[in-house]
């Protein structure tokens, strides 16, 4: 059976992520398109924008 393809544009708001360079845990607050980037917020309230390859997504896609 073919493997399901998941678009990075489908990551739900509220998803936890780890920033690869700093190992900081952040939360997704917005997905921007062309190119796909994630606007995230840290626990201290600071907002940043990262490309998809700059973060590690925690628990997504959910295992079936």
N, C-alpha and C positions, 0 to 999 in steps of 0.2 A: 504494500500500500504506500502511496506517495506521502511524503512528509508535508504537513500543513505549513504554509508560508505565513509568517507574521510580519506585518509592516511596522516599522518603528513609529509610524504616525498613529498606530492603534494603542500605544501605551497609555493606560488610563491615568488621569490626573490623580494625584495622591500616592502614586507608586514611589516606593523608597529606592534610592540609587546610591551608589558609592562613587565618588569622584576618583578616578584612577590615580591622578597625580598626588593628591593629598590624603587619600583614604578617608575623607570626610563623608558622613552620611547626610544626604539631602533628600528633599521631597519634591516631586514633579508638580509644578503649578500651571505649566502651559507647554504645548507642543507647537513649534513654529515650522512652517513648511518651506521647502525649496531654498536651500537645503534643509533637511530636517535637523532642527536643534531643539534642545530642551531648556526651558527656563525653570530653574529650580530655586528652592529656598532652603537655607541651612537652619539649624536649630536656633541660631542666634537671630534669625530674621533676615539675614543678608541674601539678596537675590543675585544669581549669576546665570549665564547662558553657556551651554556646552554642546558640542557636536556629539553625535551618537557614539562615536568611538572613544570619547573622553570619559564615559561613565559606564558603570557596571549596573545593570538593572536587577534588583532583588525580587525574586518570586514572579517574574513574568517572562515568557507566557506561563500561565498556570499549567501544571502537568495534568494531563488527561488520564 
